[in-house]
């Protein structure tokens, strides 16, 4: 008998058979003479023992395909493989398989099914339309074209959501009217806005931006958050008026007067409650002679004692110093030519304190004073400065 089969013999052709003679106890992978779909299409015998596909061996993809044994076959063992089926090119879809079908003519129902290829399972699967809607969102009323156009025959679409991680075109050509909503929360993050932001189109409350006559903003409160100055700038010359908040921890409201100033020279004054009003401040001018009708004075300040005594004149033109030990005066700072300066020196409760003077102090008759050293005694000095030296114009010792 030339051909023998266990079971029914093939009606056409025959099964391919391959022998492997290179087993050496080390190799586990051998090239296949034919291509098969998987290990279940092979009948494998090693030393006369039929091997279980997927357990004793697997088929590796690649060109050529290989059979991979779990354990290396022994040297010289007889191995043969019978190909129960060879992989061929499968059927393909023709256009007529779709175009010949009746059109649905309506939106798919949620349980209508689509055919797709599952890459993770390497096979075709069916999927309900409801899962596609959940994955992609409702796209049934979005029309293609140069942009996205949303239409609804029964009324306006409530909203169109743009994902926060949208990374499409560099700009949106036409926005239309935006009435409410937020972007990345209640405010646009600084990192999402360029250093210079230009709005060249669009509308606020149906009024175009950039019209010849600026449209008013009508609201009970408008918050403009800026890092730095808020500038009202001239469009031609670039000049501007800048407003800036006092600090990150200070917030207050200023209520402007209901009318303009009644006359030239009035100043805007603000109460502690933030209420503004116009006040007449008079005609005082540094360049004109003045006759004061109220008392004028320098604020007396107290110097901090130092063994090498400092005296910053700008904030201490009239000052008092209590000696708690002997001291040497350094040259005062911030002297101004033509300015007068006054200092009261007081002995502490112990007394006996002395003072030495820097060379910029110039004394009447060239003789520095000797301080009164009685406990709590007071000496008063007045100087006129030329911006470099302090010239004594008067002293009163032991004033009591």
WOPE-V390860 format. One record per backbone hydrogen bond with DSSP energy under -0.5 kcal/mol. CO is the residue of the C=O (numbers start at 0). NH is the residue of the N-H. Records with the same first field share a line. If there is no record, write none. Layout:
BEGIN
CO: NH + NH
END
This chain:
BEGIN
4: 6
15: 82
17: 80
18: 20
19: 78
22: 75
26: 72
27: 68
29: 66
34: 86
37: 40
38: 41
40: 83 + 84
41: 43
42: 81
43: 50
44: 79
45: 48
47: 49
48: 45
50: 52
51: 54 + 55 + 56
55: 69
56: 53
57: 59 + 67
59: 65
64: 31
65: 59
66: 29 + 68
67: 57
72: 24
73: 76
77: 46
78: 19
79: 44
80: 17 + 82
81: 42 + 83
82: 15
93: 96
94: 97 + 98
95: 99
97: 100
108: 111
109: 129
111: 128
113: 126
115: 117 + 124
116: 118
117: 121 + 122
122: 117
124: 115
126: 113
127: 130 + 131
128: 132
129: 133
130: 134
131: 135
132: 136
136: 138
138: 141
140: 142 + 150
142: 148
146: 148
148: 142 + 150
151: 154
162: 165
170: 172
175: 177 + 202
176: 178
184: 182
188: 191
189: 192
194: 196
195: 197
197: 199
201: 208
202: 177
203: 206
205: 207
206: 203
207: 210
211: 213
215: 217
216: 218
221: 223
222: 224
223: 225
225: 227
228: 230
229: 242
230: 232
231: 240
233: 237
238: 233
240: 231
242: 229
246: 249
249: 246
252: 254
253: 255
254: 275
262: 265
264: 280
266: 268 + 278
268: 276
270: 273
273: 254 + 275
274: 270
276: 268
278: 266 + 280
284: 287
289: 291
298: 317
300: 302 + 319
306: 308 + 327
308: 329
310: 312 + 332
312: 315
316: 341
317: 300
318: 343
319: 302
320: 322 + 345
322: 347
326: 355
327: 308
332: 312
335: 338
338: 384
340: 382
341: 318
342: 344 + 380
343: 320 + 345
344: 378
345: 322
347: 375
353: 326
355: 328
357: 360
359: 361 + 389
361: 391
362: 365
363: 366
365: 367
368: 370
372: 351
373: 376
376: 346
377: 398
378: 344
379: 395
380: 342
381: 392 + 393
382: 340
383: 390
384: 337
388: 385 + 390
389: 361
390: 383
393: 381
395: 379
END
